[in-house]
Amino acid sequence: MKTTRNSDIADRRTAATEAKAAQLQAYKAAQEAAAPLREAKQAERIAIAEAREARQAERRQAKLEEQNRAAAEAAEREAAAQSAARAEIEAREQAEKNRITRVLEDEAARKAERDRKYAARKARQA
């Protein structure tokens, strides 16, 4: 009996080893059969990744151009605002100078009128 049992164990071990070898053989055959498909899928994934990178680079470039354009517009608006502020300040200064000139001219005219009246009165008294 003992030998039969050992024989059964040996048979089972042999069968298991053969089954493992058959599975390994089937796996290798499946891998070889799937290799072209796997390579095609891998090439497709690489192409998709490259296209994605290209789109991302394009978006980054467009975003950078938009930021540069916005910065240029902001600088242009700032320059225009500074120019307008400078022009307003110059206009105020010119208006103040004109007002001062008018005041001085009016003062000179009043003084001249006063002197003329004084001279006329002195002429009448004399």
PyMOL commands that set and color helices and strands:
alter all, ss='L'
color gray80, all
select helices_A, chain A and resi 2-125
alter helices_A, ss='H'
color red, helices_A
deselect
rebuild
show_as cartoon
